Amino acid sequence: MQTRLRDRIIPPQYRWAQPGDINAFFGLMLDNMSDLVIMAGILTMAFGIPADIVLGKMIPGTAVGVLVGDLLYAWMAWRLAARTKKPDVCAMPLGLDTPSTFVFCLAIIGPVFLDGTARGMTPHDAGMVAWKAGMAILVLTGLVKVAVSFVGTAVRDWIPRAGLLGSIAGVATVLIAFLPALEIFASPIAGFLSLGIILVAVVGGRALPFRFPAAFGAVLLGGIVYYILVALGIQSGKGWTDTVAAASFHVALPIPTLAFLDGLGPALRYLPIAVPMAIMTVVGGIDCTESAAAAGDEYNTRDILLVEGFATVLGGLCGGVLQSTPYIGHPAYKRMGGRAAYTLATALFIGLGGVFGYLSFFVDLIPRAATAPILIFVGLEITAQAFTATPSRHAPAVAIAFVPVIADLIIVELGQFLPAQNGIPPHMQTVHQTLLIMANGFIFISMVWAGATAFITDRRYAAAAGLFLGAAACTSVGIMHSPFATGEMYLPWLLSGVKAHLVYTVALAYLVLAAGMVLLHWIPEQREHSTS
């Protein structure tokens, strides 16, 4: 009886844990860990929220979402292996959504805290209000994701694969691969050494001596070289002894609570900012499910999205303030040799890290130049899949999906150089506003552009018209092409000035495209006749 029960949970032919899981674990774990540390840095250093609230309440609760989500995805991999009898099923990766990490911290939690201090609250009291507002936002966005998850399968069935894979390929190349490359060039000796190991062992497929896990070897050797160079004065940075000496740990046990109800008041004011972020992760989840299917693992879209929504809600109930989402990278993790153990290990490492507070220590200890090559490989693998798993005639559709993501990259990098105290210089305001409206909702925009291009290539003009009509409707309320820096939603008749002009003209442009597609659908195509 026990054997039959075990075989139903973990089928005997499924090698759910193998050495490749170590490689995949490093990629997924480090990405999640970085988001939590970014959140802590923004809220404590930029806004001054008391560290005991951020480290003792926000981070442990947020880690719960990753813990539960990755555990459920590991279970779904076991279930898929049992159903398909495949020995190489790779679990879907889940983690914290990076774009909304910045938006939630900079545009919701931080401002709520500053509003509280401006009204005379102590930093602790204002921090508690901000924490509860963040909890409420997370619960509400999780409920939105649960509701929208039931249409995920229909969207995936309708949108061409080029639209689904193209949108995440743009993110993979422009954000996941490019931004870590900057870290490599900041520490080129250690970074190039780690990159070389990844290229030879993972991309090239050559085993390391003693079959040492490639990702672990890249991080280990790159880290050792980095600290040697720091000790010799060749590389600037903090030595490992300084990192160990500065380490501090704390214990905080997150438990579900209804404290978020106290934050509903301020949270509702910021819901127009949070809802587009939630919808973007749902679209990303649909894309990631299609990416997994292209790699041979056919997960149910609704189930993947329901887990995402449930993990987000549970994280909010336990004190979390950042939403979880399926991660781009399933094919890369599968090629690394990952099965189900890497998500299981990530769940436990991040979950326990939230409880015991060791996450920031490891982020400080491991040089970014040594971990960046893993993310570069993930980006390359996803991009390659988008072109190889779609018909060659749809290559332009995949390529056009990169354009909105490039706009987002420029906005992100531009923000580091613009003088915050003076705002945007007058001669750059028009360009910045245009980039902003092009970048907001970039995953959604990329999917629409790539999907419509694939439809047009296949002469499916009515379907393309439907996508453009949907884009016009989404633009009119800010789900995509929002003119605000926060990417928030709005009612179109409440807009004014330049923002109103941009929104109206972009929405009208989509309507014109839709009308053109309808005409093409009804007008017979003129064929060229040979005169010979």
RODO-2510 file (C-alpha; in nm, 4 decimals, decimal comma):
residues 532
     n   res          X          Y          Z
     1     m     0,0000     0,0000     0,0000
     2     q     0,2786     0,2432     0,0938
     3     t     0,4691     0,1597    -0,2252
     4     r     0,1633     0,2219    -0,4442
     5     l     0,0955     0,5525    -0,2675
     6     r     0,4588     0,6609    -0,3115
     7     d     0,4515     0,5681    -0,6808
     8     r     0,1361     0,7741    -0,7320
     9     i     0,3021     1,0799    -0,5774
    10     i     0,6486     1,0313    -0,7325
    11     p     0,6360     0,7899    -1,0307
    12     p     0,9226     0,5356    -1,0234
    13     q     1,0501     0,6271    -1,3732
    14     y     1,0797     0,9957    -1,2834
    15     r     1,4285     1,1064    -1,1779
    16     w     1,2977     1,4062    -0,9872
    17     a     1,6384     1,4903    -0,8382
    18     q     1,9705     1,4765    -1,0198
    19     p     2,2971     1,6749    -1,0381
    20     g     2,1500     1,9218    -1,2879
    21     d     1,9130     2,0438    -1,0182
    22     i     2,2116     2,2049    -0,8462
    23     n     2,2725     2,4224    -1,1522
    24     a     1,9055     2,5164    -1,1832
    25     f     1,8808     2,5850    -0,8091
    26     f     2,1562     2,8450    -0,8230
    27     g     1,9865     3,0309    -1,1059
    28     l     1,6392     3,0373    -0,9504
    29     m     1,7491     3,0889    -0,5910
    30     l     1,9845     3,3792    -0,6631
    31     d     1,7211     3,5596    -0,8689
    32     n     1,4648     3,5361    -0,5885
    33     m     1,7151     3,6288    -0,3214
    34     s     1,8193     3,9413    -0,5097
    35     d     1,4607     4,0697    -0,5293
    36     l     1,4166     4,0399    -0,1529
    37     v     1,7394     4,2260    -0,0875
    38     i     1,6438     4,4964    -0,3390
    39     m     1,3140     4,5407    -0,1576
    40     a     1,4852     4,5686     0,1799
    41     g     1,7361     4,8206     0,0464
    42     i     1,4741     5,0459    -0,1131
    43     l     1,2396     5,0494     0,1835
    44     t     1,4975     5,0887     0,4600
    45     m     1,7565     5,3076     0,2895
    46     a     1,5545     5,5146     0,0405
    47     f     1,2440     5,5662     0,2549
    48     g     1,3645     5,5010     0,6078
    49     i     1,1093     5,2384     0,7028
    50     p     1,2304     5,0733     1,0267
    51     a     1,4393     4,7645     0,9534
    52     d     1,2563     4,5523     1,2098
    53     i     0,9332     4,5922     1,0097
    54     v     1,0959     4,5206     0,6725
    55     l     1,3140     4,2319     0,7898
    56     g     1,0830     4,0924     1,0547
    57     k     0,7454     4,1186     0,8800
    58     m     0,7668     4,1995     0,5074
    59     i     1,0478     3,9666     0,3993
    60     p     0,9322     3,6547     0,5910
    61     g     0,5778     3,6908     0,4573
    62     t     0,6987     3,7512     0,1035
    63     a     0,9199     3,4423     0,1256
    64     v     0,6105     3,2354     0,2118
    65     g     0,4704     3,3039    -0,1360
    66     v     0,7874     3,1660    -0,2964
    67     l     0,7940     2,8710    -0,0556
    68     v     0,4368     2,7608    -0,1272
    69     g     0,4446     2,8397    -0,4994
    70     d     0,7620     2,6438    -0,5693
    71     l     0,6461     2,3509    -0,3554
    72     l     0,3240     2,3330    -0,5573
    73     y     0,5134     2,3571    -0,8855
    74     a     0,7368     2,0682    -0,7748
    75     w     0,4244     1,8642    -0,6983
    76     m     0,2805     1,9547    -1,0397
    77     a     0,5996     1,8232    -1,2027
    78     w     0,5602     1,4912    -1,0211
    79     r     0,1969     1,4778    -1,1321
    80     l     0,2871     1,5567    -1,4939
    81     a     0,5573     1,2862    -1,4918
    82     a     0,3042     1,0339    -1,3622
    83     r     0,0566     1,1263    -1,6359
    84     t     0,2994     1,1401    -1,9288
    85     k     0,5449     0,8690    -1,8138
    86     k     0,8321     1,1038    -1,9042
    87     p     1,1487     1,0729    -1,6950
    88     d     1,2762     1,4252    -1,7695
    89     v     0,9892     1,6542    -1,6666
    90     c     1,1173     1,9884    -1,5413
    91     a     0,9184     2,1822    -1,2824
    92     m     0,8002     2,5318    -1,3640
    93     p     1,0093     2,7920    -1,1787
    94     l     0,8354     3,0479    -0,9584
    95     g     0,9727     3,3579    -0,7953
    96     l     0,9232     3,7237    -0,7167
    97     d     0,8308     3,9573    -0,9995
    98     t     1,1155     4,2053    -1,0480
    99     p     0,9335     4,4930    -1,2263
   100     s     0,6547     4,5057    -0,9701
   101     t     0,9145     4,4849    -0,6903
   102     f     1,0327     4,8323    -0,7877
   103     v     0,6804     4,9622    -0,8530
   104     f     0,5330     4,8320    -0,5267
   105     c     0,8236     4,9663    -0,3212
   106     l     0,8702     5,3023    -0,4935
   107     a     0,5104     5,3865    -0,5830
   108     i     0,2993     5,2235    -0,3089
   109     i     0,4690     5,1126     0,0134
   110     g     0,7214     5,3969     0,0311
   111     p     0,4675     5,6747    -0,0414
   112     v     0,2238     5,5344     0,2168
   113     f     0,5030     5,5482     0,4742
   114     l     0,5984     5,9057     0,3811
   115     d     0,2342     6,0109     0,3963
   116     g     0,2113     5,8707     0,7467
   117     t     0,5220     6,0515     0,8698
   118     a     0,3998     6,3744     0,7082
   119     r     0,0827     6,3462     0,9165
   120     g     0,2854     6,3228     1,2366
   121     m     0,3123     5,9481     1,2840
   122     t     0,6253     5,7996     1,4339
   123     p     0,8417     5,6034     1,1868
   124     h     0,7314     5,2797     1,3516
   125     d     0,3603     5,3587     1,3278
   126     a     0,3933     5,4832     0,9701
   127     g     0,5910     5,1709     0,8850
   128     m     0,3151     4,9501     1,0248
   129     v     0,0562     5,1349     0,8133
   130     a     0,2749     5,0922     0,5034
   131     w     0,3240     4,7229     0,5809
   132     k    -0,0490     4,6592     0,6172
   133     a    -0,1202     4,8548     0,2991
   134     g     0,1366     4,6396     0,1181
   135     m    -0,0299     4,3271     0,2551
   136     a    -0,3694     4,4475     0,1359
   137     i    -0,2349     4,5292    -0,2110
   138     l    -0,0832     4,1820    -0,2344
   139     v    -0,4048     4,0062    -0,1298
   140     l    -0,6094     4,2111    -0,3770
   141     t    -0,3702     4,1546    -0,6675
   142     g    -0,3621     3,7841    -0,5848
   143     l    -0,7408     3,7689    -0,6042
   144     v    -0,7294     3,9484    -0,9400
   145     k    -0,4820     3,6891    -1,0673
   146     v    -0,6982     3,4011    -0,9444
   147     a    -0,9992     3,5458    -1,1259
   148     v    -0,8094     3,6077    -1,4517
   149     s    -0,6452     3,2642    -1,4441
   150     f    -0,9617     3,1010    -1,5762
   151     v    -0,9204     3,2706    -1,9160
   152     g    -0,5515     3,1865    -1,9428
   153     t    -0,6032     2,8681    -2,1451
   154     a    -0,8275     3,0471    -2,3947
   155     v    -0,5662     3,3201    -2,4442
   156     r    -0,2915     3,0633    -2,4937
   157     d    -0,4997     2,8724    -2,7480
   158     w    -0,5767     3,1878    -2,9477
   159     i    -0,2477     3,3809    -2,9543
   160     p     0,0123     3,2376    -3,1971
   161     r     0,3190     3,0818    -3,0386
   162     a     0,5309     3,3650    -3,1838
   163     g     0,3290     3,6120    -2,9759
   164     l     0,3636     3,4096    -2,6578
   165     l     0,7311     3,3215    -2,6919
   166     g     0,8339     3,6471    -2,8573
   167     s     0,7233     3,8591    -2,5645
   168     i     0,9312     3,6647    -2,3110
   169     a     1,2218     3,6403    -2,5571
   170     g     1,2372     4,0185    -2,5582
   171     v     1,2498     4,0215    -2,1791
   172     a     1,5070     3,7402    -2,1825
   173     t     1,7505     3,9181    -2,4126
   174     v     1,7018     4,2814    -2,3190
   175     l     1,6566     4,2518    -1,9423
   176     i     1,7610     3,9077    -1,8185
   177     a     2,0767     3,8837    -2,0334
   178     f     2,1795     4,2462    -2,0874
   179     l     2,1533     4,3861    -1,7352
   180     p     2,3617     4,1046    -1,5769
   181     a     2,6204     4,1591    -1,8513
   182     l     2,6847     4,5007    -1,6980
   183     e     2,7883     4,3234    -1,3768
   184     i     3,0357     4,1108    -1,5713
   185     f     3,2060     4,4140    -1,7197
   186     a     3,2192     4,5775    -1,3770
   187     s     3,4359     4,2827    -1,2622
   188     p     3,5616     4,1432    -1,5927
   189     i     3,8240     3,8917    -1,4759
   190     a     3,5948     3,7026    -1,2390
   191     g     3,2912     3,7645    -1,4608
   192     f     3,4482     3,6379    -1,7825
   193     l     3,5854     3,3333    -1,6029
   194     s     3,2374     3,2409    -1,4785
   195     l     3,0864     3,3168    -1,8191
   196     g     3,3428     3,0929    -1,9875
   197     i     3,2491     2,8013    -1,7610
   198     i     2,8789     2,8475    -1,8411
   199     l     2,9427     2,8720    -2,2161
   200     v     3,1679     2,5637    -2,2244
   201     a     2,9791     2,3383    -1,9833
   202     v     2,6142     2,4412    -2,0262
   203     v     2,5915     2,5894    -2,3753
   204     g     2,8690     2,3766    -2,5255
   205     g     2,7732     2,0645    -2,3298
   206     r     3,1255     1,9696    -2,2171
   207     a     3,1348     1,8133    -1,8720
   208     l     3,3558     1,9708    -1,6074
   209     p     3,6209     1,7549    -1,4367
   210     f     3,4683     1,5081    -1,1903
   211     r     3,1275     1,6038    -1,3421
   212     f     3,1201     1,9098    -1,1161
   213     p     2,7904     2,1054    -1,1530
   214     a     2,8601     2,3866    -1,3996
   215     a     2,6574     2,6654    -1,2378
   216     f     2,7962     2,5887    -0,8938
   217     g     3,1471     2,5726    -1,0404
   218     a     3,1014     2,9073    -1,2151
   219     v     2,9824     3,0757    -0,8958
   220     l     3,2476     2,9101    -0,6786
   221     l     3,5483     2,9753    -0,9023
   222     g     3,4327     3,3219    -1,0021
   223     g     3,3742     3,4125    -0,6382
   224     i     3,7166     3,2855    -0,5280
   225     v     3,8921     3,4812    -0,8040
   226     y     3,6889     3,7926    -0,7212
   227     y     3,7896     3,7895    -0,3540
   228     i     4,1545     3,7192    -0,4399
   229     l     4,1557     4,0222    -0,6702
   230     v     3,9931     4,2351    -0,3993
   231     a     4,2559     4,1234    -0,1477
   232     l     4,5326     4,2125    -0,3945
   233     g     4,3802     4,5513    -0,4643
   234     i     4,3237     4,4724    -0,8323
   235     q     3,9451     4,4682    -0,7963
   236     s     3,7490     4,7237    -0,5954
   237     g     3,4907     4,5843    -0,3576
   238     k     3,4286     4,4536    -0,0091
   239     g     3,6326     4,1567     0,1104
   240     w     3,4623     3,8390     0,2267
   241     t     3,5834     3,8871     0,5831
   242     d     3,4080     4,2244     0,5949
   243     t     3,0883     4,0638     0,4683
   244     v     3,1055     3,7891     0,7311
   245     a     3,1816     4,0404     1,0060
   246     a     2,8840     4,2573     0,9093
   247     a     2,6392     3,9659     0,8996
   248     s     2,3356     3,9844     1,1258
   249     f     2,0574     3,7304     1,1513
   250     h     1,7101     3,7399     1,2988
   251     v     1,4242     3,4963     1,3472
   252     a     1,0698     3,5856     1,2433
   253     l     0,7934     3,3300     1,1939
   254     p     0,5277     3,4450     0,9429
   255     i     0,1763     3,3271     1,0194
   256     p    -0,1488     3,4120     0,8383
   257     t    -0,3279     3,7144     0,9800
   258     l    -0,6138     3,9484     0,8951
   259     a    -0,3961     4,2535     0,9618
   260     f    -0,4239     4,3406     0,5933
   261     l    -0,7830     4,4552     0,6565
   262     d    -0,6438     4,7597     0,8375
   263     g    -0,4538     4,8520     0,5217
   264     l    -0,7441     4,8320     0,2776
   265     g    -0,8128     5,2063     0,3013
   266     p    -0,4760     5,3289     0,1729
   267     a    -0,4390     5,0233    -0,0507
   268     l    -0,7492     5,1005    -0,2550
   269     r    -0,5993     5,4354    -0,3587
   270     y    -0,3062     5,2516    -0,5144
   271     l    -0,5019     4,9690    -0,6757
   272     p    -0,4825     5,1314    -1,0240
   273     i    -0,1050     5,0918    -0,9982
   274     a    -0,1152     4,7326    -0,8745
   275     v    -0,3735     4,5831    -1,1115
   276     p    -0,1668     4,6319    -1,4312
   277     m     0,1271     4,4656    -1,2536
   278     a    -0,0951     4,1686    -1,1683
   279     i    -0,2236     4,1382    -1,5246
   280     m     0,1314     4,1552    -1,6596
   281     t     0,2351     3,8583    -1,4458
   282     v    -0,0677     3,6619    -1,5673
   283     v     0,0283     3,7325    -1,9286
   284     g     0,3846     3,6339    -1,8416
   285     g     0,2562     3,3131    -1,6825
   286     i     0,0661     3,2245    -1,9997
   287     d     0,3818     3,2882    -2,2028
   288     c     0,5944     3,0796    -1,9657
   289     t     0,3490     2,7882    -1,9857
   290     e     0,3750     2,7944    -2,3643
   291     s     0,7540     2,8082    -2,3329
   292     a     0,7474     2,4976    -2,1128
   293     a     0,5227     2,3217    -2,3648
   294     a     0,7676     2,4039    -2,6435
   295     a     1,0377     2,2394    -2,4288
   296     g     0,8258     1,9237    -2,3915
   297     d     0,6427     1,9813    -2,0622
   298     e     0,2729     2,0479    -2,1246
   299     y     0,1339     2,2042    -1,8062
   300     n    -0,2254     2,3165    -1,7657
   301     t    -0,2293     2,6955    -1,8025
   302     r    -0,5094     2,7468    -1,5544
   303     d    -0,3332     2,5417    -1,2874
   304     i    -0,0062     2,7324    -1,3335
   305     l    -0,1862     3,0655    -1,2989
   306     l    -0,3992     2,9500    -1,0052
   307     v    -0,0861     2,8529    -0,8125
   308     e     0,0608     3,1951    -0,8916
   309     g    -0,2515     3,3691    -0,7617
   310     f    -0,2820     3,1473    -0,4534
   311     a     0,0843     3,1959    -0,3613
   312     t     0,0414     3,5727    -0,3936
   313     v    -0,2682     3,5775    -0,1715
   314     l    -0,1069     3,3540     0,0906
   315     g     0,2072     3,5666     0,0899
   316     g    -0,0074     3,8733     0,1573
   317     l    -0,1937     3,7024     0,4405
   318     c     0,1397     3,6121     0,6010
   319     g     0,2732     3,9669     0,5802
   320     g     0,4293     3,9681     0,2340
   321     v     0,4299     4,2719     0,0065
   322     l     0,5703     4,1406    -0,3271
   323     q     0,3838     3,9263    -0,5778
   324     s     0,5055     3,5899    -0,7015
   325     t     0,4967     3,4820    -1,0646
   326     p     0,6089     3,1969    -1,2921
   327     y     0,9646     3,2731    -1,3961
   328     i     1,0942     3,2991    -1,7474
   329     g     1,3538     3,0244    -1,7895
   330     h     1,1930     2,6798    -1,7786
   331     p     1,3724     2,5576    -2,0960
   332     a     1,7056     2,6855    -1,9639
   333     y     1,6604     2,5107    -1,6306
   334     k     1,5580     2,1936    -1,8115
   335     r     1,8676     2,2077    -2,0303
   336     m     2,0789     2,2524    -1,7169
   337     g     1,9370     1,9175    -1,6049
   338     g     1,6789     2,0510    -1,3605
   339     r     1,3808     1,8356    -1,2722
   340     a     1,1726     1,9002    -0,9583
   341     a     1,4372     1,9142    -0,6867
   342     y     1,5579     2,2609    -0,7858
   343     t     1,2198     2,4228    -0,7148
   344     l     1,1897     2,2199    -0,3962
   345     a     1,5337     2,3374    -0,2827
   346     t     1,4567     2,6982    -0,3781
   347     a     1,1323     2,6853    -0,1842
   348     l     1,3073     2,5659     0,1308
   349     f     1,6102     2,7964     0,0969
   350     i     1,4043     3,1115     0,0377
   351     g     1,1340     3,0153     0,2875
   352     l     1,3810     2,9394     0,5651
   353     g     1,5880     3,2422     0,4648
   354     g     1,2874     3,4619     0,5283
   355     v     1,2424     3,3063     0,8713
   356     f     1,6098     3,3119     0,9805
   357     g     1,7225     3,6222     0,7910
   358     y     2,0270     3,4885     0,6086
   359     l     1,9238     3,6002     0,2580
   360     s     2,0962     3,9394     0,2591
   361     f     2,4154     3,7771     0,3900
   362     f     2,4389     3,5426     0,0910
   363     v     2,3554     3,8191    -0,1557
   364     d     2,6423     4,0254    -0,0139
   365     l     2,8762     3,7261    -0,0016
   366     i     2,8339     3,5992    -0,3605
   367     p     2,9784     3,8445    -0,6174
   368     r     2,7283     3,9461    -0,8824
   369     a     2,9849     3,9003    -1,1559
   370     a     2,9997     3,5299    -1,0651
   371     t     2,6221     3,4794    -1,0807
   372     a     2,5423     3,7003    -1,3813
   373     p     2,6510     3,4388    -1,6420
   374     i     2,3774     3,2023    -1,5212
   375     l     2,1135     3,4646    -1,5977
   376     i     2,2769     3,5389    -1,9322
   377     f     2,2427     3,1705    -2,0237
   378     v     1,8759     3,1752    -1,9213
   379     g     1,8211     3,4761    -2,1462
   380     l     2,0008     3,3162    -2,4411
   381     e     1,8132     2,9882    -2,4101
   382     i     1,4702     3,1532    -2,3986
   383     t     1,5539     3,3752    -2,6960
   384     a     1,6818     3,0812    -2,9001
   385     q     1,3666     2,8837    -2,8212
   386     a     1,1431     3,1666    -2,9427
   387     f     1,3011     3,1429    -3,2879
   388     t     1,3462     2,7647    -3,3106
   389     a     1,0077     2,6599    -3,1700
   390     t     0,8066     2,8831    -3,4046
   391     p     0,7684     2,8594    -3,7842
   392     s     1,0483     3,0393    -3,9686
   393     r     0,7945     3,2668    -4,1372
   394     h     0,7102     3,4048    -3,7911
   395     a     1,0665     3,5181    -3,7171
   396     p     0,9737     3,8849    -3,7829
   397     a     0,6880     3,8464    -3,5347
   398     v     0,9308     3,7283    -3,2677
   399     a     1,1718     4,0114    -3,3490
   400     i     0,9126     4,2898    -3,3241
   401     a     0,8349     4,1780    -2,9683
   402     f     1,1755     4,3088    -2,8590
   403     v     1,0905     4,6734    -2,9345
   404     p     0,8684     4,7581    -2,6310
   405     v     1,1129     4,5812    -2,3987
   406     i     1,3968     4,7959    -2,5317
   407     a     1,1890     5,1020    -2,4433
   408     d     1,1544     4,9700    -2,0877
   409     l     1,5289     4,9097    -2,0668
   410     i     1,5980     5,2693    -2,1729
   411     i     1,3525     5,3986    -1,9114
   412     v     1,5209     5,1879    -1,6415
   413     e     1,8735     5,2936    -1,7345
   414     l     1,7766     5,6553    -1,8042
   415     g     1,6394     5,6863    -1,4527
   416     q     1,9884     5,6305    -1,3127
   417     f     2,1309     5,9308    -1,4975
   418     l     1,8527     6,1876    -1,4716
   419     p     1,8968     6,4310    -1,1798
   420     a     1,6227     6,3354    -0,9366
   421     q     1,6167     6,6734    -0,7671
   422     n     1,5482     6,8622    -1,0902
   423     g     1,3277     6,6095    -1,2627
   424     i     1,3543     6,5484    -1,6367
   425     p     1,5266     6,8240    -1,8361
   426     p     1,2824     7,0131    -2,0655
   427     h     1,4554     6,9019    -2,3847
   428     m     1,4096     6,5358    -2,2807
   429     q     1,0517     6,5467    -2,1563
   430     t     0,8859     6,4646    -2,4888
   431     v     1,1226     6,1754    -2,5571
   432     h     1,0844     6,0458    -2,2025
   433     q     0,7041     6,0596    -2,2185
   434     t     0,7042     5,8743    -2,5509
   435     l     0,9364     5,6060    -2,4135
   436     l     0,7189     5,5771    -2,1035
   437     i     0,3973     5,5145    -2,2927
   438     m     0,5784     5,2664    -2,5150
   439     a     0,7274     5,0763    -2,2201
   440     n     0,4398     5,0520    -1,9719
   441     g     0,2816     4,7089    -2,0033
   442     f     0,5680     4,5967    -2,2259
   443     i     0,4986     4,2228    -2,1934
   444     f     0,1373     4,2772    -2,2947
   445     i     0,2392     4,5114    -2,5804
   446     s     0,5008     4,2659    -2,7067
   447     m     0,2485     3,9838    -2,7103
   448     v    -0,0029     4,1949    -2,9050
   449     w     0,2513     4,3151    -3,1600
   450     a     0,4089     3,9741    -3,2126
   451     g     0,0752     3,7925    -3,2187
   452     a    -0,0757     4,0378    -3,4661
   453     t     0,2324     4,0166    -3,6893
   454     a     0,2043     3,6363    -3,6920
   455     f    -0,1677     3,6595    -3,7744
   456     i    -0,0950     3,9014    -4,0605
   457     t     0,1784     3,6746    -4,1955
   458     d    -0,0747     3,3908    -4,2066
   459     r    -0,3410     3,6154    -4,3681
   460     r    -0,5596     3,5861    -4,0568
   461     y    -0,6631     3,9495    -4,0740
   462     a    -0,9796     3,9154    -3,8654
   463     a    -0,7803     3,7692    -3,5771
   464     a    -0,5275     4,0515    -3,6053
   465     a    -0,8151     4,3021    -3,5973
   466     g    -0,9383     4,1434    -3,2751
   467     l    -0,5959     4,1865    -3,1151
   468     f    -0,5754     4,5516    -3,2220
   469     l    -0,9267     4,6198    -3,0893
   470     g    -0,8305     4,4657    -2,7574
   471     a    -0,5134     4,6770    -2,7544
   472     a    -0,7184     4,9930    -2,8093
   473     a    -0,9464     4,9030    -2,5170
   474     c    -0,6526     4,8220    -2,2886
   475     t    -0,4757     5,1448    -2,3874
   476     s    -0,7828     5,3522    -2,3057
   477     v    -0,7712     5,2466    -1,9392
   478     g    -0,3956     5,2049    -1,8906
   479     i    -0,3525     4,8279    -1,8838
   480     m    -0,0952     4,8992    -2,1525
   481     h     0,0617     5,2256    -2,2723
   482     s    -0,0089     5,4118    -1,9483
   483     p     0,1431     5,7634    -1,9650
   484     f     0,2199     5,7652    -1,5919
   485     a     0,5603     5,6769    -1,4494
   486     t     0,3926     5,4276    -1,2142
   487     g     0,2084     5,2563    -1,5007
   488     e    -0,1218     5,3087    -1,3244
   489     m    -0,4688     5,2635    -1,4716
   490     y    -0,7095     5,5525    -1,5243
   491     l    -1,0444     5,6608    -1,6658
   492     p    -0,9741     5,8194    -2,0057
   493     w    -1,2064     6,1173    -1,9567
   494     l    -1,0125     6,2210    -1,6473
   495     l    -0,6884     6,2670    -1,8391
   496     s    -0,5744     6,6048    -1,9672
   497     g    -0,2891     6,7706    -2,1505
   498     v    -0,0077     6,5732    -2,3098
   499     k    -0,1055     6,2490    -2,1349
   500     a    -0,4599     6,2632    -2,2743
   501     h    -0,3301     6,3398    -2,6236
   502     l    -0,0907     6,0440    -2,6161
   503     v    -0,3493     5,7987    -2,4875
   504     y    -0,6172     5,9068    -2,7339
   505     t    -0,3844     5,8990    -3,0337
   506     v    -0,2361     5,5587    -2,9486
   507     a    -0,5822     5,4084    -2,8905
   508     l    -0,7038     5,5643    -3,2166
   509     a    -0,4006     5,4246    -3,3987
   510     y    -0,4921     5,0739    -3,2856
   511     l    -0,8513     5,1302    -3,4029
   512     v    -0,7231     5,2401    -3,7439
   513     l    -0,5115     4,9259    -3,7647
   514     a    -0,8115     4,7148    -3,6657
   515     a    -1,0253     4,8770    -3,9353
   516     g    -0,7515     4,8139    -4,1913
   517     m    -0,7369     4,4485    -4,0939
   518     v    -1,1149     4,4177    -4,1348
   519     l    -1,0912     4,5654    -4,4847
   520     l    -0,8132     4,3258    -4,5764
   521     h    -1,0263     4,0385    -4,4481
   522     w    -1,3117     4,1272    -4,6836
   523     i    -1,1199     4,2535    -4,9880
   524     p    -0,9965     3,9690    -5,2121
   525     e    -0,6192     3,9554    -5,2387
   526     q    -0,4845     4,0474    -5,5821
   527     r    -0,2635     3,7732    -5,7196
   528     e     0,0155     3,8405    -5,9661
   529     h    -0,0249     3,6522    -6,2937
   530     s     0,2629     3,5369    -6,5033
   531     t     0,2725     3,6886    -6,8578
   532     s     0,5100     3,4320    -6,9953
***
